[in-house]
């Protein structure tokens, strides 16, 4: 390749200097005189132009070997240029491939980061829902235990009422026998009967107080069951929202099918747990209603003349709330 700035005058000076030294100004000699710069094709062209200007054909003075060397030099230069062009194209293609590969790697890394973040969100939501279900199950177990205790209290109360009824009947029998056998002690018997009546009324009042207390307890139990139902509804809503989120995640992340399958299995387990909780809640509600019916049927509060109207109204109000 020619040196930047080489011109015909420099070639002419080098040729003239070689002639002055008695050296044949061949292409190689001129190139050496120029400091090994400039291409042989350029030097050959300038020498031909100078000889043409001076009326001396340059080819007459150039040996056959030099002509071959010049041809080889031009071919080498052409090959060198073509090699550089091909090398430039290959480098450009290689650079483009590297850039494409880096872009692909960056995109895959971003997708992996997004999938990892989504997985962490799903795991956190699943952990929160699992803890909520565990707390609900604990509350339901406590409610079941409390309901059993209330049923036992109702049974004990029924037994006490039967005992009081038997005691009352015994007192009436005694009073009747006393009236028949001891008519002349009527006043004393009357006082004794009044005393027994007061005791009986006190016992009835105690039973009424216990009935009101039991009714308040059952109302509180109903409130707890209502709160449990609300909690179950909230959990069901959260479960549906989680399920919708999982469905959207499945559409957005086809490559995360395995992780989503595990979440779906967990959700199926949660559905079974929710169904079990609902079944237990229904059983507890049925047991509570049965206790109400049994208590009301055994005591016959609506027809009894010894239970006051306020107590019956309180009982009926509690019964209406429970239903």
HURAMO-V327302 format. One record per pair of residues at least 12 apart in sequence whose ideal C-beta (glycine too) atoms are under 6 Angstrom apart, sorted by sequence separation. I is the first residue (numbers start at 1). J is the second residue. D is the distance in whole Angstrom. If there is no record, write none. Layout:
# HURAMO-V327302
I_J_D + I_J_D
This chain:
# HURAMO-V327302
31_43_6 + 27_40_5 + 30_43_5 + 301_315_6 + 15_30_6 + 14_30_5 + 27_43_5 + 27_44_5 + 246_263_6 + 175_193_5 + 14_33_4 + 14_34_5 + 171_196_5 + 44_70_5 + 292_319_6 + 40_70_6 + 292_322_6 + 6_38_5 + 11_43_6 + 168_200_6 + 40_73_4 + 41_74_5 + 3_37_4 + 3_38_5 + 11_46_4 + 2_38_5 + 2_39_5 + 1_39_5 + 8_46_5 + 12_50_6 + 39_77_6 + 164_203_6 + 2_42_4 + 26_66_5 + 27_70_6 + 136_231_6 + 215_314_6 + 219_318_5 + 222_321_5 + 215_315_6 + 218_318_6 + 222_322_5 + 204_306_5 + 212_314_6 + 219_321_6 + 132_235_6 + 208_311_5 + 215_318_4 + 125_242_6 + 140_277_6 + 147_284_5 + 154_291_5 + 115_253_6 + 119_259_6 + 126_266_6 + 133_273_6 + 140_280_6 + 144_284_6 + 151_291_5 + 158_298_5 + 115_256_6 + 122_263_6 + 154_295_5
